[in-house]
């Protein structure tokens, strides 16, 4: 049997084959997850216009668009620009090595590896096809694995992230004593046998302690604690220390805690209205984590919340200040620090600042706050609180544990101790209305690598409580105050940009999405818009006021309630309350370090620093700084009349690194600083001779 084709049929078949080949080539080139990866030689990238989609499964498309790009060479393309900081010669080898280690690490240690890999691929493909220019603000959704950032991420993959949990030698269940049913304390005889060589004397002593203020404790008279006997805890005592001696009179000292309900807390619970379901709020924060950094170092937790629980990501969430304090105060109060009563030398509870926890407290919410000691928000170079600000407050317990060594005192690292405290709080109050702020800052304040080791602990904590139903009435905010400020990643333009775009994931209960669908949809439509801590303050304040009630806005009115107001297309940094120094709503192009305007801008910035150091009180203590090198510079056209330069430079002595934004008036050539000159390297002990926080950033002590 023979087959024959007419000439016309053969032509049709040929057209079909060629068309299929072209489609395959197009999709392979433009729709792959790696579509936006930079060319190693030029940095040029394609940009494919589409709508940025937030929700993984069924979220509606946001009406406000983001530009999704990584690092094109010219700002004319509407994307981000390349960093003028040169890449290392071995850039290609570094990228290859990092990618290889990433795959090896994830496949070995990530229990969700295959699921997360598919989710990441889906999101990357969707994001890499998305690009559009906002009329008021141009924000780029960065690629976490952009090739220009990879050389600075190499350390992430030299440590086996998922398999290395930093545990204490003596685990928490083998301390000298433990709390039984929140009512008794019992000597842990098993632990004595295993860890203390049976040499502990038969008796130990227990001392309770209570706070007087953030820096002072009051201790009770010690009580004898005998092996084989339980000591009943007094009703309201929560924190205790235990001391035991061995036969050589060596002391072993450890800390214990249990949470109780004060009469005030019990009354709040009785007052809570039950005719309408209310949202509780858990702010779970880590210092210095940008949105894209979370996808690098907290990827298991990130994708669990995004893809299992439909977390909404505020992709345009923008800082309004440099570090923790000027970003969290607007979040917590609705005001810039400069607009509030002066706090220097004062306890924060003695001045009239409208903190969110006060609003929730006024509506009978149970409130809580835990933060570690390093660089703490209200205590680092500040006085802290005299009266504890929330119903549950763990500052003094954390301070004491840190002074003794977390492992020695509690058997836990700082992050697991803080998770343990939150776990106890949820056991008591997950069924009540509550507001709780959990903030770990010391681990990631200076660099981001250590956070990768807590990813699985976070994942297991959240999974445990979601599975138990602890969050069935809770808005969980997994967020940060700003991106990383001090690591080498900041040498790249990607790092400079992501510093201003911190993580902000919002996980809502299913009932809220249905009962308040109109509010949820409005927030969803704002998820790809320019948003700020001011907006989150207004949004959370509306939860405290029961959502449907009218809310008196803070003044001046700059924050928008994301439940009720569509963020306008025309919103800019100025109208959102973002100082221009920090604004990333601008197209920027690299400029040569030898450019005349750049050199003048660096000179102006250095003169400003030295003027501060010339004050009579410090000029004999601090060296006059000179310019070492201009590391990088970018320029943006603010308008036809103005041009802004962002420069990074280093000084001598001490090799301090600084960033400044300088505006040039085109007609006259006049330069002026926008905001202060920012230090972006650690000053360590080089500024110990001065006490002023401002001067510590600039002073290099001569003696």
PLY file of the C-alpha trace (Angstrom):
ply
format ascii 1.0
element vertex 703
property float x
property float y
property float z
element edge 702
property int vertex1
property int vertex2
end_header
0.00 0.00 0.00
1.42 3.41 -0.92
0.67 6.88 0.47
0.73 10.03 -1.63
0.36 13.73 -0.76
-0.69 16.51 -3.02
1.73 19.43 -3.36
-0.68 21.76 -1.54
-1.03 19.33 1.40
2.75 19.10 1.67
3.01 22.89 1.83
0.46 22.98 4.65
2.42 20.36 6.59
5.65 22.33 6.17
3.99 25.52 7.45
2.70 23.65 10.51
6.17 22.26 11.31
7.88 25.65 10.93
5.22 27.37 13.04
5.60 24.79 15.81
9.37 25.25 15.78
9.02 29.03 16.06
6.58 28.72 18.96
8.95 26.34 20.75
11.89 28.72 20.30
9.84 31.72 21.48
8.56 30.02 24.61
11.96 28.56 25.43
13.57 31.99 25.18
10.93 34.23 26.73
8.74 32.19 29.02
11.31 30.24 30.99
11.90 31.05 34.65
15.36 32.29 33.78
14.10 34.68 31.11
15.22 37.82 32.92
18.67 36.60 33.90
21.30 39.10 32.84
23.74 38.44 30.07
27.07 38.10 31.84
28.84 40.45 29.46
26.40 43.29 28.89
23.77 43.05 31.58
21.09 43.61 28.92
17.74 41.94 29.45
14.43 41.60 27.71
11.29 42.92 29.36
7.93 41.37 28.55
4.80 43.42 29.30
1.97 41.83 31.20
0.06 42.25 34.43
1.76 41.47 37.73
-0.26 38.80 39.47
-0.09 38.49 43.24
-2.33 35.67 44.34
-1.06 32.20 43.65
-4.39 30.50 43.10
-7.40 32.76 42.72
-6.37 36.33 43.51
-7.75 38.88 41.10
-5.28 40.84 38.99
-4.20 44.07 40.64
-5.24 47.22 38.84
-1.95 48.86 39.76
1.09 47.51 37.97
4.69 46.97 38.89
7.66 46.82 36.62
9.23 43.40 36.85
12.86 43.54 35.88
16.31 42.99 37.21
19.19 45.05 35.89
19.06 46.47 32.34
21.91 48.75 31.40
19.94 51.87 30.63
17.12 53.53 32.50
15.45 54.27 29.17
14.10 50.71 29.16
11.99 51.48 32.23
13.65 48.85 34.39
16.41 48.92 36.97
19.93 49.88 36.02
23.24 48.13 36.44
25.44 48.85 39.40
28.60 50.73 38.56
30.38 48.56 41.09
32.50 46.19 38.99
31.80 42.49 39.10
34.66 40.15 39.99
36.59 38.58 37.12
35.37 35.16 38.19
31.74 36.31 37.98
30.70 33.51 35.64
32.35 30.87 37.80
30.75 32.29 40.94
27.28 32.22 39.38
27.77 28.64 38.23
29.11 27.54 41.63
26.30 29.27 43.51
23.65 27.74 41.30
25.17 24.28 41.74
25.36 24.63 45.52
21.81 25.99 45.64
20.43 22.91 43.90
22.50 20.56 46.06
21.49 22.33 49.27
17.79 22.49 48.47
17.49 18.88 47.34
19.24 17.61 50.47
17.79 19.73 53.22
14.49 21.29 52.18
11.58 18.92 53.01
9.38 20.89 50.63
12.04 21.09 47.93
10.11 19.69 44.95
6.88 21.48 45.82
8.69 24.76 46.43
10.76 24.38 43.29
7.58 24.08 41.21
6.01 27.02 43.04
9.13 29.13 42.58
9.27 28.25 38.90
5.62 29.20 38.43
6.02 32.50 40.25
9.28 33.34 38.47
7.76 32.63 35.07
4.71 34.74 35.85
6.79 37.57 37.30
9.35 37.55 34.53
6.63 38.20 31.95
5.32 41.21 33.87
6.32 44.78 33.17
4.50 48.10 33.16
5.27 51.67 34.17
3.31 53.33 36.94
2.27 56.92 36.13
3.23 58.08 39.62
5.87 55.59 40.72
8.12 53.13 38.95
8.95 50.15 41.17
10.79 47.08 39.95
9.99 43.60 41.23
13.50 42.23 41.61
14.70 38.76 40.70
16.19 37.20 43.89
18.78 35.34 41.86
19.78 38.13 39.51
23.26 37.41 38.23
24.55 40.78 39.42
23.56 39.88 42.99
24.84 36.29 42.99
28.52 37.09 43.69
27.46 38.65 46.98
25.23 35.71 47.90
27.94 33.08 47.69
28.16 32.59 51.47
24.57 31.36 51.50
25.68 28.23 49.72
28.94 27.56 51.50
26.92 26.63 54.60
24.57 23.66 54.51
21.53 25.73 55.33
18.79 23.22 55.93
20.82 20.58 57.72
22.54 22.83 60.20
20.43 23.87 63.18
22.42 25.52 65.92
21.33 23.60 69.00
22.50 24.01 72.59
24.59 21.31 74.25
21.93 20.89 76.94
18.44 20.93 75.36
15.58 22.80 77.08
13.88 19.59 78.24
17.02 18.70 80.22
17.38 21.81 82.35
17.87 21.57 86.11
14.13 21.98 86.69
10.97 22.39 84.67
7.47 23.80 85.04
4.66 21.23 85.31
1.17 22.23 84.10
1.99 25.91 84.64
1.48 25.26 88.37
4.53 23.52 89.86
8.29 23.49 89.54
10.06 20.14 89.75
13.75 19.24 89.87
14.64 17.35 86.70
16.35 14.25 88.10
16.82 12.72 84.66
18.80 15.78 83.59
20.96 15.55 86.72
21.88 11.98 85.83
22.61 12.74 82.16
24.26 16.15 82.19
25.55 16.93 85.65
27.39 13.70 86.59
25.07 13.05 89.54
27.15 15.62 91.43
24.44 18.17 92.10
23.64 18.48 95.79
20.25 17.27 96.94
18.86 20.80 97.27
18.53 23.69 94.84
17.18 27.19 95.36
14.53 29.04 93.41
14.23 32.84 93.17
11.39 34.74 91.49
12.02 38.06 89.79
9.79 40.88 88.55
10.56 43.98 86.49
10.89 47.48 87.90
11.70 49.00 84.51
13.50 47.81 81.38
16.86 47.81 83.15
16.03 46.79 86.71
14.67 43.67 88.40
13.42 42.89 91.88
14.31 39.44 93.29
12.41 37.49 95.93
13.94 35.63 98.84
15.22 32.22 97.64
13.11 29.10 98.27
14.47 25.60 98.77
13.69 23.19 95.96
14.22 19.54 96.89
14.53 16.56 94.59
11.38 14.48 94.52
9.18 17.35 95.70
7.08 19.78 93.66
7.03 23.45 94.56
3.68 25.12 93.94
4.08 28.42 92.11
2.50 31.58 93.52
-0.45 32.65 91.36
1.06 35.59 89.44
4.77 34.72 89.42
5.97 34.16 85.83
9.77 34.29 85.86
12.26 32.50 88.07
15.90 31.51 88.32
17.15 28.23 89.77
20.56 27.75 91.34
22.13 24.41 92.23
25.61 23.54 93.51
27.69 20.44 92.89
30.03 18.78 95.37
32.76 21.25 94.43
30.45 24.17 95.19
30.18 25.05 91.51
27.00 26.98 90.71
24.62 26.04 87.93
22.12 28.82 87.18
19.19 28.61 84.80
15.96 30.47 84.06
12.36 29.29 83.95
9.11 30.92 82.89
5.41 30.25 82.73
2.68 32.69 81.63
-0.29 33.63 83.79
-3.37 35.79 83.43
-3.47 38.93 85.55
-6.85 40.24 86.76
-6.62 42.93 84.06
-6.13 40.32 81.33
-8.99 38.21 82.66
-11.25 41.27 82.59
-10.25 42.01 79.01
-11.18 38.50 77.95
-14.57 38.91 79.65
-15.09 42.24 77.89
-14.33 40.93 74.42
-17.39 41.09 72.23
-18.51 37.87 70.64
-21.49 38.98 68.58
-19.09 39.76 65.72
-15.90 37.82 64.99
-12.78 39.96 65.31
-9.32 39.67 63.81
-6.35 39.18 66.07
-3.00 40.50 64.80
0.39 38.78 65.00
3.28 40.86 63.65
6.12 38.35 63.16
9.16 40.44 62.27
12.83 39.93 61.47
15.24 42.82 61.13
16.73 43.68 57.75
14.87 41.31 55.40
13.78 42.56 52.00
11.03 40.86 50.03
13.53 39.18 47.71
15.89 38.30 50.57
13.07 36.33 52.21
12.83 34.27 49.04
16.57 33.56 49.31
17.06 32.82 53.02
13.55 32.03 54.31
12.29 30.27 51.21
10.64 27.31 52.95
8.63 29.56 55.25
7.95 32.08 52.48
6.49 29.58 50.05
4.59 27.75 52.76
2.77 30.96 53.67
2.35 32.06 50.04
1.26 28.82 48.45
-0.35 26.89 51.27
-2.11 29.76 53.01
-2.48 32.31 50.19
-0.42 35.05 51.80
-0.79 38.43 50.10
2.54 40.08 49.32
2.71 43.87 49.37
5.23 44.06 46.56
5.41 47.86 46.61
5.92 48.14 50.38
8.51 50.89 50.81
10.59 52.14 53.74
10.19 55.71 54.97
13.48 55.96 56.86
16.95 54.53 57.30
16.82 51.90 60.04
14.43 50.18 62.45
13.32 53.14 64.55
12.27 55.58 61.77
10.46 52.75 59.94
8.69 51.05 62.85
7.51 54.25 64.55
5.39 55.27 61.52
4.08 51.67 61.44
3.20 51.74 65.13
2.02 55.37 65.45
1.20 56.79 62.00
3.77 59.59 62.38
7.38 60.31 61.52
9.58 60.41 64.62
10.17 64.14 64.09
6.41 64.81 64.33
6.06 63.22 67.77
6.94 64.60 71.21
10.66 64.46 71.95
11.81 61.16 73.51
15.43 61.97 74.38
16.15 60.88 77.94
12.52 59.90 78.57
10.67 56.64 79.05
8.39 55.96 76.09
5.41 55.29 78.33
5.85 58.78 79.82
5.30 60.54 76.49
2.11 60.63 74.48
2.86 58.42 71.48
-0.22 56.71 69.92
1.19 53.19 69.72
-0.95 50.53 68.03
-0.98 48.37 71.16
-2.69 51.20 73.02
-5.47 51.24 70.41
-5.93 47.49 70.65
-5.76 47.67 74.44
-8.61 50.22 74.41
-10.74 47.67 72.56
-10.04 44.88 75.10
-7.40 43.07 73.05
-4.77 41.12 74.99
-1.39 42.59 73.97
2.15 41.23 73.87
5.65 42.25 72.73
8.91 40.29 72.63
12.21 41.45 71.14
15.80 40.35 71.60
18.39 42.62 73.18
20.67 43.48 70.27
19.86 46.91 68.81
16.40 46.75 70.37
13.93 49.30 69.03
13.25 51.25 72.22
16.42 50.56 74.21
19.42 50.95 71.90
20.72 54.42 72.87
17.24 55.07 74.28
15.64 54.73 77.70
12.97 52.12 76.97
9.84 51.74 79.10
9.31 52.29 82.80
5.90 50.63 82.93
5.62 47.66 80.62
3.81 48.70 77.41
1.82 45.51 76.84
0.06 42.86 78.94
2.83 40.35 78.19
6.31 41.84 77.94
9.51 39.80 77.97
12.27 42.39 77.78
13.75 41.71 81.23
13.62 37.94 80.85
15.40 38.18 77.48
17.97 40.60 78.94
18.79 38.26 81.81
19.02 35.24 79.50
21.38 37.15 77.20
23.61 38.18 80.10
23.90 34.54 81.25
24.19 33.15 77.73
21.00 31.89 76.09
22.06 28.25 76.00
23.34 28.20 79.58
20.27 30.01 80.88
17.46 28.39 78.88
18.84 25.56 76.75
17.69 27.46 73.65
19.10 29.83 71.07
17.55 33.28 71.11
15.13 32.67 68.22
13.84 29.36 69.63
13.48 30.95 73.08
11.38 33.71 71.52
9.33 31.14 69.60
8.81 29.27 72.88
7.49 32.45 74.54
5.11 33.08 71.62
4.02 29.44 71.71
3.09 29.79 75.38
1.18 32.98 74.65
-0.80 31.29 71.87
-1.65 28.37 74.12
-3.27 30.86 76.48
-4.82 33.35 74.07
-5.20 31.98 70.54
-8.97 31.80 71.13
-9.08 35.35 72.48
-8.61 38.65 70.64
-4.95 39.67 70.79
-2.27 41.92 69.31
1.30 40.59 69.51
4.56 41.93 68.07
7.42 39.39 67.76
10.66 40.99 66.61
14.04 39.28 66.17
16.68 41.84 65.20
20.13 40.73 66.36
20.42 37.69 64.09
20.14 39.57 60.77
21.07 43.12 61.72
24.58 42.98 60.24
24.32 40.24 57.64
21.64 37.97 56.22
23.32 34.53 56.16
22.39 33.47 59.74
18.68 33.81 58.97
18.90 30.88 56.59
19.50 28.60 59.58
16.18 29.49 61.24
14.03 28.96 58.16
12.93 25.44 59.08
12.26 26.44 62.69
9.90 29.13 61.44
8.26 26.74 59.00
7.63 24.11 61.69
6.34 26.73 64.12
3.84 28.15 61.65
2.77 24.73 60.38
2.19 23.50 63.92
-0.05 26.43 64.79
-1.92 26.49 61.48
-2.59 22.76 61.89
-3.78 23.32 65.48
-6.06 26.17 64.42
-4.20 28.76 66.48
-4.42 31.26 63.61
-8.04 30.70 62.59
-8.91 34.24 63.78
-5.52 35.84 63.21
-4.04 38.17 60.62
-0.43 36.97 60.47
2.01 39.59 59.18
5.37 38.07 58.24
7.47 41.15 57.69
10.49 43.34 58.24
11.46 46.95 58.84
13.88 47.38 55.90
16.28 45.34 53.79
19.87 44.48 54.67
21.97 47.59 55.18
25.52 46.41 55.80
26.40 43.34 53.72
28.46 43.44 50.53
25.24 42.84 48.58
24.60 46.53 49.03
27.47 47.27 46.67
25.17 46.23 43.84
22.23 48.26 42.59
20.00 45.29 43.38
21.11 45.44 47.01
20.67 49.21 47.19
17.13 48.92 45.83
15.94 45.95 47.88
17.08 47.66 51.09
14.12 50.03 50.59
11.59 47.26 49.82
11.13 45.18 53.00
9.15 41.96 53.31
5.43 42.29 54.03
3.32 39.13 53.74
-0.26 39.12 55.05
-2.09 35.86 55.79
-5.84 36.20 56.38
-8.24 33.60 57.77
-10.66 32.13 55.24
-13.73 33.45 57.07
-12.42 37.00 56.79
-12.00 36.70 53.03
-15.66 35.69 52.78
-17.30 37.86 55.43
-15.28 40.95 54.51
-14.71 40.16 50.85
-15.05 43.81 49.83
-12.26 44.84 52.22
-10.07 41.91 51.24
-10.45 42.60 47.52
-9.50 46.25 47.99
-6.37 45.27 49.89
-5.59 42.69 47.22
-5.88 45.31 44.51
-3.42 47.46 46.46
-0.85 44.69 46.76
1.17 45.83 43.73
0.91 49.54 44.54
3.28 51.88 46.36
2.52 51.32 50.07
4.20 52.37 53.30
4.27 51.78 57.06
1.83 54.70 57.32
-0.69 52.68 55.30
-0.22 49.61 57.47
-0.80 51.72 60.57
-4.12 52.98 59.23
-5.09 49.47 58.12
-4.32 47.82 61.47
-5.91 50.70 63.38
-9.13 50.01 61.49
-9.01 46.40 62.78
-8.76 47.74 66.32
-11.80 49.93 65.65
-13.75 46.90 64.35
-13.36 47.51 60.60
-16.79 48.91 59.83
-16.54 51.79 62.28
-15.35 55.19 61.02
-11.70 55.81 61.90
-10.29 59.22 62.72
-7.14 59.41 60.57
-3.78 60.48 61.87
-2.71 63.97 60.93
-1.15 64.87 58.62
-3.13 62.44 56.47
-0.64 60.40 54.47
-1.51 56.82 55.38
-4.25 55.04 53.44
-6.46 52.31 54.85
-5.65 49.51 52.41
-8.99 47.84 53.19
-11.02 50.84 52.07
-8.96 53.04 49.73
-7.59 52.20 46.31
-4.04 53.54 46.11
-4.06 56.05 43.22
-1.94 55.53 40.12
-0.51 58.99 40.63
0.91 58.32 44.09
4.51 59.41 44.49
7.10 59.25 47.25
6.26 62.83 48.23
2.53 62.15 48.63
3.20 58.83 50.42
5.47 60.42 53.03
8.70 58.83 51.73
11.73 61.15 51.89
13.29 61.51 48.45
16.61 60.24 49.81
15.09 56.76 50.18
12.77 56.79 47.18
13.14 54.01 44.57
10.31 55.32 42.40
12.85 56.81 40.05
14.60 55.53 36.95
18.33 55.68 37.59
21.34 55.35 35.30
24.94 54.64 36.27
27.33 57.57 36.12
31.12 57.49 36.03
32.79 58.20 39.35
34.93 60.81 37.59
31.88 62.80 36.44
32.24 66.42 37.56
28.82 66.51 39.26
29.55 63.25 41.08
32.89 64.53 42.38
31.22 67.77 43.54
28.43 65.78 45.20
30.96 63.65 47.09
32.83 66.78 48.18
29.60 68.39 49.42
28.68 65.23 51.35
32.12 65.00 52.94
32.04 68.68 53.90
28.70 68.11 55.62
30.18 65.26 57.69
33.27 67.26 58.66
31.13 70.22 59.63
29.29 67.99 62.11
32.64 66.77 63.43
33.93 70.32 63.88
31.63 71.03 66.81
33.67 72.12 69.87
32.60 69.09 71.92
34.00 66.54 69.45
36.61 68.15 67.22
39.42 67.08 69.55
38.07 63.52 69.66
37.26 62.74 66.00
39.53 62.79 62.95
38.77 65.00 59.97
37.69 62.67 57.16
39.09 62.67 53.64
37.80 61.00 50.49
39.24 57.54 49.81
37.20 56.50 46.77
33.85 57.05 45.08
32.49 53.51 44.92
29.47 54.08 42.68
27.08 56.73 41.42
23.68 56.80 39.77
21.66 59.69 38.42
17.98 60.27 37.93
16.16 63.11 36.23
13.78 64.39 38.90
12.35 66.93 36.42
13.53 69.07 33.52
14.91 71.48 36.09
16.49 69.08 38.59
18.75 66.04 38.60
19.39 63.78 41.59
22.61 61.85 42.21
22.93 58.89 44.57
26.56 58.24 45.41
28.42 55.77 47.61
31.89 56.74 48.81
34.51 55.66 51.34
36.55 57.85 53.66
39.84 57.82 55.54
40.79 57.08 58.22
38.76 53.95 58.95
37.37 53.16 55.47
33.85 54.11 56.49
31.32 53.73 53.69
28.57 56.31 53.18
25.67 57.00 50.86
24.19 60.38 50.03
21.59 61.81 47.67
22.41 65.19 46.15
20.12 67.34 43.99
21.41 69.59 41.23
19.50 72.59 39.92
20.22 72.34 36.20
19.99 76.05 35.44
22.38 77.25 38.14
24.39 74.10 38.80
23.77 74.47 42.55
24.00 71.26 44.60
22.11 70.49 47.82
21.91 67.45 50.08
18.60 65.58 50.29
18.48 64.40 53.89
21.47 63.26 55.89
24.55 61.39 54.70
23.93 57.74 55.61
26.54 55.34 56.94
26.20 51.92 55.30
29.12 50.15 56.98
29.45 49.16 60.63
31.37 51.61 62.80
32.11 48.98 65.47
34.44 50.39 68.15
35.78 53.23 66.01
33.28 55.70 67.52
33.45 54.78 71.21
34.68 58.26 72.17
31.29 59.87 71.39
27.81 59.08 72.72
25.61 60.86 70.16
23.95 58.42 67.77
24.36 60.90 64.91
28.06 61.44 65.54
28.74 57.71 66.04
27.96 57.26 62.36
30.74 59.65 61.32
33.36 59.86 64.07
36.66 58.02 63.82
38.19 58.39 67.28
41.79 59.62 67.26
42.69 58.12 70.64
0 1
1 2
2 3
3 4
4 5
5 6
6 7
7 8
8 9
9 10
10 11
11 12
12 13
13 14
14 15
15 16
16 17
17 18
18 19
19 20
20 21
21 22
22 23
23 24
24 25
25 26
26 27
27 28
28 29
29 30
30 31
31 32
32 33
33 34
34 35
35 36
36 37
37 38
38 39
39 40
40 41
41 42
42 43
43 44
44 45
45 46
46 47
47 48
48 49
49 50
50 51
51 52
52 53
53 54
54 55
55 56
56 57
57 58
58 59
59 60
60 61
61 62
62 63
63 64
64 65
65 66
66 67
67 68
68 69
69 70
70 71
71 72
72 73
73 74
74 75
75 76
76 77
77 78
78 79
79 80
80 81
81 82
82 83
83 84
84 85
85 86
86 87
87 88
88 89
89 90
90 91
91 92
92 93
93 94
94 95
95 96
96 97
97 98
98 99
99 100
100 101
101 102
102 103
103 104
104 105
105 106
106 107
107 108
108 109
109 110
110 111
111 112
112 113
113 114
114 115
115 116
116 117
117 118
118 119
119 120
120 121
121 122
122 123
123 124
124 125
125 126
126 127
127 128
128 129
129 130
130 131
131 132
132 133
133 134
134 135
135 136
136 137
137 138
138 139
139 140
140 141
141 142
142 143
143 144
144 145
145 146
146 147
147 148
148 149
149 150
150 151
151 152
152 153
153 154
154 155
155 156
156 157
157 158
158 159
159 160
160 161
161 162
162 163
163 164
164 165
165 166
166 167
167 168
168 169
169 170
170 171
171 172
172 173
173 174
174 175
175 176
176 177
177 178
178 179
179 180
180 181
181 182
182 183
183 184
184 185
185 186
186 187
187 188
188 189
189 190
190 191
191 192
192 193
193 194
194 195
195 196
196 197
197 198
198 199
199 200
200 201
201 202
202 203
203 204
204 205
205 206
206 207
207 208
208 209
209 210
210 211
211 212
212 213
213 214
214 215
215 216
216 217
217 218
218 219
219 220
220 221
221 222
222 223
223 224
224 225
225 226
226 227
227 228
228 229
229 230
230 231
231 232
232 233
233 234
234 235
235 236
236 237
237 238
238 239
239 240
240 241
241 242
242 243
243 244
244 245
245 246
246 247
247 248
248 249
249 250
250 251
251 252
252 253
253 254
254 255
255 256
256 257
257 258
258 259
259 260
260 261
261 262
262 263
263 264
264 265
265 266
266 267
267 268
268 269
269 270
270 271
271 272
272 273
273 274
274 275
275 276
276 277
277 278
278 279
279 280
280 281
281 282
282 283
283 284
284 285
285 286
286 287
287 288
288 289
289 290
290 291
291 292
292 293
293 294
294 295
295 296
296 297
297 298
298 299
299 300
300 301
301 302
302 303
303 304
304 305
305 306
306 307
307 308
308 309
309 310
310 311
311 312
312 313
313 314
314 315
315 316
316 317
317 318
318 319
319 320
320 321
321 322
322 323
323 324
324 325
325 326
326 327
327 328
328 329
329 330
330 331
331 332
332 333
333 334
334 335
335 336
336 337
337 338
338 339
339 340
340 341
341 342
342 343
343 344
344 345
345 346
346 347
347 348
348 349
349 350
350 351
351 352
352 353
353 354
354 355
355 356
356 357
357 358
358 359
359 360
360 361
361 362
362 363
363 364
364 365
365 366
366 367
367 368
368 369
369 370
370 371
371 372
372 373
373 374
374 375
375 376
376 377
377 378
378 379
379 380
380 381
381 382
382 383
383 384
384 385
385 386
386 387
387 388
388 389
389 390
390 391
391 392
392 393
393 394
394 395
395 396
396 397
397 398
398 399
399 400
400 401
401 402
402 403
403 404
404 405
405 406
406 407
407 408
408 409
409 410
410 411
411 412
412 413
413 414
414 415
415 416
416 417
417 418
418 419
419 420
420 421
421 422
422 423
423 424
424 425
425 426
426 427
427 428
428 429
429 430
430 431
431 432
432 433
433 434
434 435
435 436
436 437
437 438
438 439
439 440
440 441
441 442
442 443
443 444
444 445
445 446
446 447
447 448
448 449
449 450
450 451
451 452
452 453
453 454
454 455
455 456
456 457
457 458
458 459
459 460
460 461
461 462
462 463
463 464
464 465
465 466
466 467
467 468
468 469
469 470
470 471
471 472
472 473
473 474
474 475
475 476
476 477
477 478
478 479
479 480
480 481
481 482
482 483
483 484
484 485
485 486
486 487
487 488
488 489
489 490
490 491
491 492
492 493
493 494
494 495
495 496
496 497
497 498
498 499
499 500
500 501
501 502
502 503
503 504
504 505
505 506
506 507
507 508
508 509
509 510
510 511
511 512
512 513
513 514
514 515
515 516
516 517
517 518
518 519
519 520
520 521
521 522
522 523
523 524
524 525
525 526
526 527
527 528
528 529
529 530
530 531
531 532
532 533
533 534
534 535
535 536
536 537
537 538
538 539
539 540
540 541
541 542
542 543
543 544
544 545
545 546
546 547
547 548
548 549
549 550
550 551
551 552
552 553
553 554
554 555
555 556
556 557
557 558
558 559
559 560
560 561
561 562
562 563
563 564
564 565
565 566
566 567
567 568
568 569
569 570
570 571
571 572
572 573
573 574
574 575
575 576
576 577
577 578
578 579
579 580
580 581
581 582
582 583
583 584
584 585
585 586
586 587
587 588
588 589
589 590
590 591
591 592
592 593
593 594
594 595
595 596
596 597
597 598
598 599
599 600
600 601
601 602
602 603
603 604
604 605
605 606
606 607
607 608
608 609
609 610
610 611
611 612
612 613
613 614
614 615
615 616
616 617
617 618
618 619
619 620
620 621
621 622
622 623
623 624
624 625
625 626
626 627
627 628
628 629
629 630
630 631
631 632
632 633
633 634
634 635
635 636
636 637
637 638
638 639
639 640
640 641
641 642
642 643
643 644
644 645
645 646
646 647
647 648
648 649
649 650
650 651
651 652
652 653
653 654
654 655
655 656
656 657
657 658
658 659
659 660
660 661
661 662
662 663
663 664
664 665
665 666
666 667
667 668
668 669
669 670
670 671
671 672
672 673
673 674
674 675
675 676
676 677
677 678
678 679
679 680
680 681
681 682
682 683
683 684
684 685
685 686
686 687
687 688
688 689
689 690
690 691
691 692
692 693
693 694
694 695
695 696
696 697
697 698
698 699
699 700
700 701
701 702
